[in-house]
């Protein structure tokens, strides 16, 4: 079983924020792969499904970004999973818009959602980092991530979310490099 976590903030006012790209991706994976309806549990909302023959529990913590780890550890403990069975999808300031990176372990890079998860389950989980770009000045970061994507961002955002959902079975199969390549091909120049 895999615990698929999307990071974001709960509430309609945050739904299209750059910080919520993790929620957007997980919702599209759940929709595309026919997961169950969402229900509230583990201080979040969950949907169950099967991808590439494996059971997946999608989780969106409803605790707000800075305390996401509370929700993640509740689900992890309930299902007796190990951190390496967790995949977290989140926004990444240090990647250009539309770029993607996947890795297991590492630091939180100043991301408060990852910082919270690290403090609850350690660092040995998978991260899918979706690039949203940087506003250029660290004093502008909070306002930048808590604002909606611009209309112009749709040219890369929608294809990125689609490619992540389409190719997610590769993540389940443990083919992270192939997943990154397929997403990059689907969203690269001329697409």
C-alpha positions in Angstrom: 0.0 0.0 0.0 1.1 3.5 -0.8 0.1 6.7 1.0 -0.1 9.5 -1.6 -0.1 12.9 0.1 -0.9 16.2 -1.6 0.2 19.3 0.2 -1.9 22.5 0.3 -4.2 24.5 2.5 -7.9 23.7 3.0 -10.7 26.0 1.9 -12.0 27.4 -1.3 -10.0 30.6 -0.9 -6.8 28.6 -1.2 -7.9 26.2 -3.9 -6.0 27.8 -6.8 -3.0 29.1 -4.8 0.5 28.1 -6.0 1.0 26.4 -2.6 -1.9 24.1 -3.4 -0.4 22.4 -6.5 0.0 19.2 -4.4 -3.7 19.1 -3.8 -4.4 19.8 -7.5 -2.2 16.9 -8.6 -3.5 14.4 -6.1 -7.1 15.3 -6.9 -6.4 14.7 -10.6 -4.7 11.4 -9.9 -7.7 10.3 -7.8 -10.1 11.4 -10.6 -8.2 9.9 -13.4 -7.7 6.5 -11.8 -11.3 6.2 -10.4 -10.7 6.5 -6.7 -13.5 6.4 -4.2 -15.3 9.6 -3.1 -13.4 11.7 -0.7 -14.2 11.3 3.0 -12.9 13.0 6.1 -10.4 11.1 8.3 -6.9 11.4 9.7 -7.3 15.2 10.1 -7.7 15.3 6.3 -9.7 13.9 3.5 -8.9 10.6 1.8 -9.8 8.7 -1.3 -8.9 5.0 -2.0 -8.0 3.5 -5.3 -5.8 1.1 -7.1 -3.0 2.1 -9.5 -0.7 -0.4 -11.3 -2.2 -3.2 -9.1 -1.3 -1.5 -5.8 -3.7 -0.1 -3.3 -3.3 3.7 -2.9 -4.7 6.0 -0.2 -4.7 9.6 -1.3 -4.6 12.1 1.5 -5.0 15.8 1.6 -4.2 17.1 5.1 -6.8 19.6 6.3 -4.6 20.9 9.1 -3.1 23.7 7.0 0.4 23.4 5.5 2.5 24.1 8.5 1.2 21.2 10.5 0.6 18.7 7.7 2.7 16.1 9.5 -0.1 15.5 12.0 -2.4 14.2 9.4 0.3 12.2 7.6 1.5 10.4 10.8 -2.1 9.6 11.8 -2.6 7.7 8.5 0.8 6.2 8.5 0.3 4.7 12.0 -3.2 3.5 11.3 -2.1 1.5 8.3 1.3 0.5 9.9 3.2 1.9 6.9 6.8 2.9 6.8 8.0 6.3 5.6 9.3 4.8 2.3 5.6 3.9 1.5 4.8 7.6 1.5 4.8 9.9 -1.6 4.3 13.6 -1.0 3.5 15.9 -3.9 4.3 19.6 -3.2 5.1 23.0 -4.7 8.8 23.8 -5.2 10.0 27.4 -5.4 13.5 26.4 -6.5 12.3 24.8 -9.7 11.2 26.7 -12.8 7.4 26.6 -13.4 6.3 23.3 -14.8 9.5 21.4 -14.0 9.5 18.2 -11.9 11.9 16.3 -9.6 11.4 13.1 -7.7 13.6 11.9 -4.9 13.6 9.9 -1.7 14.7 11.6 1.4 16.5 14.9 1.6 15.9 18.2 3.4 12.8 20.3 3.5 14.3 23.3 1.7 12.4 25.7 3.9 9.0 24.2 2.9 6.9 24.2 6.1 4.7 21.3 5.0 7.8 19.1 4.5 9.3 20.4 7.7 6.2 19.3 9.6 6.2 15.8 7.9 9.9 15.4 8.6 9.3 16.1 12.3 6.6 13.5 12.5 7.9 10.6 10.3 11.5 11.4 9.5 12.9 12.2 6.1 12.9 8.7 4.4 9.8 9.3 2.2 9.4 10.1 -1.5 8.9 13.7 -2.7 7.5 14.8 -6.1 8.5 18.4 -6.4 6.4 20.5 -8.8 8.1 23.7 -9.9 6.2 26.9 -9.4 9.1 29.3 -9.8 10.4 31.9 -7.4 9.3 35.5 -7.0 12.9 36.7 -7.0 13.1 38.0 -3.5 12.7 35.8 -0.4 10.6 38.6 1.3 8.0 38.0 -1.4 7.7 34.2 -1.0 4.8 34.1 1.4 2.6 36.3 -0.7 3.7 34.5 -3.9 2.8 31.0 -2.7 -0.5 32.1 -1.2 -1.8 33.8 -4.4 -3.6 32.1 -7.2 -1.8 31.0 -10.3 -2.0 33.6 -13.0 -4.1 32.9 -16.2 -0.8 32.7 -18.1 0.3 29.8 -15.9 -2.4 27.6 -17.3 -0.2 27.0 -20.4 2.2 24.9 -18.3 0.1 24.1 -15.2 -2.7 22.0 -16.8 -0.3 19.9 -18.9 1.9 19.3 -15.9 -1.0 18.1 -13.7 -2.3 15.9 -16.6 1.1 14.4 -17.2 1.6 13.7 -13.4 -1.7 11.9 -13.3 -1.2 10.0 -16.5 2.2 8.7 -15.6 1.7 8.2 -11.9 1.6 4.3 -12.4 5.4 4.6 -13.0 5.8 6.0 -9.5 3.8 3.1 -8.0 6.0 0.7 -9.9 9.2 2.3 -8.4 10.2 3.8 -11.7 10.8 7.4 -10.6 13.4 8.3 -13.3 11.1 7.1 -16.1 8.2 9.0 -14.5 10.2 12.2 -14.5 11.2 11.6 -18.1 7.7 10.9 -19.3 6.3 14.0 -17.5 9.1 16.2 -19.0 8.4 14.8 -22.5 4.7 15.5 -22.1 5.2 19.1 -20.9 8.4 20.1 -22.8 8.8 22.6 -25.6 6.3 22.1 -28.5 3.8 20.3 -26.4 
